[in-house]
Amino acid sequence: MSRSFDTGGAPHFPPHITVSGVMLQVIYALLPAIAAHAWFFGPGILFQILLAVFFAIGFEALMLKIRKKPMRLFLGDFSAVTTAILFALCVPPLAPWWVALFGMLFAIVVAKHLYGGLGHNMFNPAMVGYVVVLISFPQAMTAWLPPLSIAGNSLGLGDTLMTILSGNPPAGLSWDAITEATPLDTIRTSVASGSMISEARQAPVFGDFGGIGWEWIANWYAVGGVWLLWRRIISWQAPIAMIGSVLALGTIAWLADPGNNPAPLQHVFSGALIIGAFFIATDPVSGCASARGRLVFGAGVGIITLMIRRWGGYPDGVAFAVLLMNMAAPLIDRYTQPRKFGQ
């Protein structure tokens, strides 16, 4: 005797991974580093995140309306929010409000929707927005704050907000009085002037490996990245290849000429290397799809970052390196496809 059972239409199992779920976990992984950033450098980073998220959602809604896409579905996937947070974490805490406006304009409208929207963008939107404002507003993008522990003039909550909204420091203070060069800026200036790396590291901004505060922020980015690896939100190839290439080549350069090349851990714990390795180079859309391709992609980002830091016109270089490798990603995937079964 046979029995029949009523079944629903396929698929019978709901998807376990959704875009909104992935984006939320990325945001959760960034929270410890955001808290560390506010602890060491003040609340400016929180205002930058709020501004960037506000403009990102606004541009996202505008483009969805123009393209006649379902507003609720795409606004609820948190992709624009994630882009905004990653962008805000790369700009100075006191950057004026129009930096977030222009950054999100190019990140959401140009880099994302003009390429077809989520899943079709060739370049990482957050890095596109960051590079645009870095080139367009060089003075504002170099106004970095010293850690609160060594700051001569620290700003309160109200002064921080007014500085961001007005674009000018509080009355009685100049930009030079409240800002300071980052560790990477200090090293670059020192090498350019003929001084030794050991002399540059005597500046109070330096910690054990990177800069005071910056090395702790990098540690928390790494903790968040490891959590994403454990949750299988990202793959290990790009972060390991990126950090490994920087350590390997940085060690060779340091051993060859320690006077003009910082120690490899200085590279790792300074700038955007760790956030780039775990949160930017792992972008599944603008990065590589194959496992071997992700290794090549990550190594390429690390190598280009070192080249820009040593010979380029900017003290960091992660954003430019990511965008250059974004262009190469389709070609890398073409030549690193896994062998077909039976061949």
C-alpha positions in Angstrom: 0.0 0.0 0.0 1.4 3.4 -1.0 0.8 6.6 0.8 1.0 10.2 -0.6 2.2 13.2 1.4 1.3 16.8 0.7 4.4 18.8 0.0 4.9 22.5 -0.8 6.5 23.8 -3.9 10.3 23.8 -4.3 12.6 24.8 -2.8 11.6 23.0 0.4 14.3 24.5 2.6 14.7 28.3 3.0 18.1 29.8 2.4 20.3 29.9 5.4 22.3 32.9 4.2 20.8 36.1 3.1 22.3 39.4 2.0 20.9 41.2 5.0 22.2 38.5 7.3 25.7 38.7 5.9 25.8 42.5 6.1 24.5 42.5 9.6 27.3 40.1 10.7 29.9 42.3 9.0 28.5 45.3 11.0 28.6 43.3 14.2 32.2 42.4 13.5 33.1 46.1 13.1 31.5 47.2 16.4 34.6 46.4 18.7 36.9 48.4 16.4 34.4 51.3 16.3 34.3 51.3 20.1 38.1 51.3 20.3 38.3 54.1 17.8 35.9 56.3 19.8 37.8 55.4 23.0 41.2 56.4 21.7 40.3 59.3 19.4 37.0 60.7 20.6 33.4 60.6 19.4 34.1 62.1 16.0 34.0 58.6 14.3 30.5 58.1 15.6 29.3 61.3 13.9 31.1 60.3 10.7 29.3 57.0 10.7 25.9 58.6 11.3 26.5 61.1 8.5 27.7 58.5 6.0 24.7 56.2 6.8 22.3 59.1 6.4 23.6 60.1 3.0 24.0 56.5 1.9 20.4 55.6 2.6 19.2 58.8 1.0 21.2 58.1 -2.3 20.2 54.4 -2.2 16.5 55.3 -1.9 16.8 57.9 -4.7 18.5 55.5 -7.1 16.0 52.7 -6.3 13.1 55.1 -7.1 14.8 56.1 -10.4 15.4 52.5 -11.3 12.0 51.5 -10.2 13.3 48.8 -7.8 11.4 47.6 -4.7 12.4 50.1 -2.1 11.7 48.1 1.0 13.6 45.0 -0.2 16.8 46.7 -1.2 16.9 49.2 1.7 16.5 46.3 4.1 19.6 44.4 2.9 22.0 46.7 4.8 24.5 46.9 2.0 24.4 50.7 1.8 24.8 50.9 5.6 27.8 48.6 5.5 29.4 50.6 2.7 28.8 53.8 4.7 30.4 52.4 7.9 33.5 51.1 6.0 33.8 54.5 4.4 33.4 56.4 7.7 36.1 54.3 9.3 38.6 55.5 6.7 38.1 59.2 7.1 39.4 61.6 9.8 37.1 62.0 12.8 36.7 65.7 12.2 36.2 65.6 8.4 33.5 68.2 7.5 30.0 66.9 6.6 30.4 67.4 2.9 33.2 64.7 2.8 30.5 62.1 3.7 28.1 63.6 1.2 30.5 63.4 -1.7 31.9 60.0 -0.6 28.5 58.4 -0.5 27.4 60.1 -3.8 30.3 58.3 -5.6 30.0 55.1 -3.6 26.3 54.5 -3.9 25.3 56.3 -7.1 28.4 55.9 -9.3 30.2 52.8 -8.0 27.1 50.8 -7.2 24.0 51.8 -9.1 25.5 53.0 -12.3 27.1 49.6 -12.6 23.8 47.8 -12.1 23.3 47.7 -8.4 24.3 45.2 -5.7 26.1 42.2 -7.2 27.1 44.0 -10.4 29.6 46.6 -9.2 33.1 46.2 -10.5 34.8 48.3 -7.8 34.4 48.3 -4.1 32.0 51.2 -3.4 33.4 52.2 -0.1 36.9 52.5 -1.6 35.7 54.4 -4.6 34.0 56.9 -2.2 37.2 57.2 -0.1 39.6 57.7 -3.0 37.3 60.4 -4.5 37.3 62.4 -1.3 41.0 61.7 -0.6 41.9 63.3 -4.0 39.2 66.0 -3.9 39.7 67.2 -0.3 43.4 66.6 0.6 43.6 69.0 3.4 40.4 67.7 5.2 41.6 64.2 4.7 44.8 64.7 6.5 43.3 66.3 9.6 43.8 63.3 11.9 43.5 63.5 15.7 46.3 62.4 18.1 45.3 59.8 20.6 43.5 61.3 23.6 46.3 60.1 25.9 48.8 62.5 24.3 46.5 65.1 22.8 47.3 68.7 23.9 43.8 69.9 23.0 41.0 67.4 23.0 37.5 68.3 21.9 34.4 67.6 23.7 31.2 66.2 22.2 29.7 69.6 21.3 33.0 71.0 19.9 33.4 67.9 17.8 29.9 68.2 16.3 30.3 71.9 15.5 33.7 71.3 13.9 32.2 68.6 11.6 29.2 70.8 10.7 31.1 74.0 10.2 34.3 72.7 8.7 36.3 74.9 11.1 38.0 74.2 14.4 36.6 75.8 17.6 37.3 79.4 18.3 40.7 80.0 19.7 42.2 76.8 18.2 43.8 76.1 14.9 44.0 72.8 13.0 47.6 72.4 13.9 46.7 72.6 17.6 44.2 69.7 17.5 45.6 67.5 14.7 48.7 65.5 14.3 50.4 63.3 11.7 49.6 59.6 11.7 52.4 57.1 12.2 52.6 56.4 8.5 52.7 60.1 7.7 55.5 60.5 10.3 57.6 57.7 8.8 57.1 59.0 5.3 58.1 62.5 6.2 61.1 61.2 8.1 62.4 59.1 5.3 61.9 61.9 2.8 63.9 64.3 4.9 66.8 61.8 5.2 66.2 60.8 8.8 66.3 57.2 10.1 63.2 55.1 10.9 64.5 54.7 14.4 64.6 58.5 14.8 61.0 58.8 13.6 59.8 56.2 16.1 60.9 58.5 18.9 57.7 60.5 18.3 55.1 60.1 21.1 52.5 58.9 18.5 54.2 55.5 18.2 53.3 52.5 20.3 54.8 49.0 20.5 54.3 48.1 16.8 52.2 50.7 15.2 50.7 53.9 16.6 49.2 54.5 20.0 45.5 53.5 19.7 45.9 52.4 16.0 47.4 49.1 17.0 44.5 48.3 19.3 42.0 49.3 16.6 43.9 46.9 14.2 43.7 44.2 16.8 39.9 44.6 17.1 39.6 44.5 13.3 41.5 41.3 13.4 39.2 39.9 16.1 36.2 40.8 14.0 37.7 39.3 10.9 38.5 36.0 12.7 34.9 35.9 13.9 33.7 36.3 10.2 36.0 33.5 9.2 34.6 31.3 12.0 31.1 32.2 10.8 32.1 31.4 7.2 31.0 34.8 6.1 34.4 35.4 4.4 37.1 33.1 3.1 40.6 32.9 4.4 42.5 33.2 1.2 42.5 37.0 0.6 43.2 38.1 4.2 46.0 35.5 4.7 47.6 36.3 1.3 47.4 40.1 1.8 48.8 40.1 5.3 51.4 37.4 4.4 52.7 39.2 1.4 53.1 42.4 3.5 55.0 40.5 6.2 57.2 38.6 3.7 58.2 41.6 1.5 58.2 44.0 4.5 60.7 41.7 6.3 63.0 41.5 3.3 63.0 45.3 2.9 63.5 45.8 6.6 66.5 43.4 6.7 68.0 44.9 3.6 67.7 48.5 4.8 66.3 49.0 8.3 67.1 52.7 8.3 64.6 53.5 5.5 62.1 50.7 5.8 59.9 50.2 8.9 59.6 46.8 10.6 57.0 44.5 9.0 54.7 44.7 12.0 54.7 48.5 11.7 53.1 48.0 8.3 50.5 45.5 9.7 49.5 47.6 12.7 49.4 51.0 10.9 46.9 52.4 8.4 44.1 50.4 6.9 45.9 47.1 6.3 43.9 44.9 8.7 40.5 46.4 7.9 41.4 46.1 4.3 42.4 42.5 4.6 39.3 41.2 6.5 36.6 43.6 5.4 37.5 45.1 2.0 39.6 42.6 0.1 37.0 39.9 1.0 34.2 41.6 -0.9 32.7 38.8 -2.9 31.4 41.1 -5.7 34.5 43.2 -6.6 37.0 40.5 -5.6 37.8 37.1 -7.0 35.5 34.1 -7.0 37.9 31.2 -7.2 40.1 30.1 -4.3 43.4 30.5 -6.1 42.1 33.8 -7.5 41.5 35.1 -4.0 45.1 34.2 -3.0 46.4 36.1 -6.0 44.0 39.0 -5.3 45.1 39.3 -1.7 48.7 39.1 -2.5 48.4 41.7 -5.2 46.7 44.1 -2.8 49.5 43.6 -0.2 52.3 44.1 -2.7 50.8 47.2 -4.3 50.1 48.7 -0.8 53.8 48.3 0.1 54.8 49.9 -3.2 52.6 52.9 -2.6 53.8 53.3 1.0 57.4 53.2 -0.1 57.4 55.1 -3.4 53.9 56.5 -3.9 52.4 59.9 -3.2 50.2 58.7 -0.3 51.3 57.4 3.1 48.9 54.4 3.0 47.8 52.8 -0.2 45.3 50.1 0.7 42.3 51.8 -1.1 44.3 52.4 -4.3 45.6 48.8 -4.2 42.1 47.4 -3.8 40.7 49.4 -6.7 43.6 48.4 -9.0 43.1 44.7 -8.1 39.4 45.1 -8.6 40.2 45.8 -12.3 42.3 42.7 -12.5 39.8 40.4 -10.7 38.0 39.2 -13.9 41.3 38.3 -15.6 42.6 36.6 -12.4 39.4 34.5 -12.2 39.7 33.5 -15.8 43.1 31.9 -15.3 42.5 30.5 -11.9 39.3 28.5 -12.5 39.3 25.1 -10.7 39.8 22.1 -12.9 36.5 20.6 -14.1 35.6 17.2 -12.8 37.0 14.5 -15.0 39.7 16.6 -16.6 
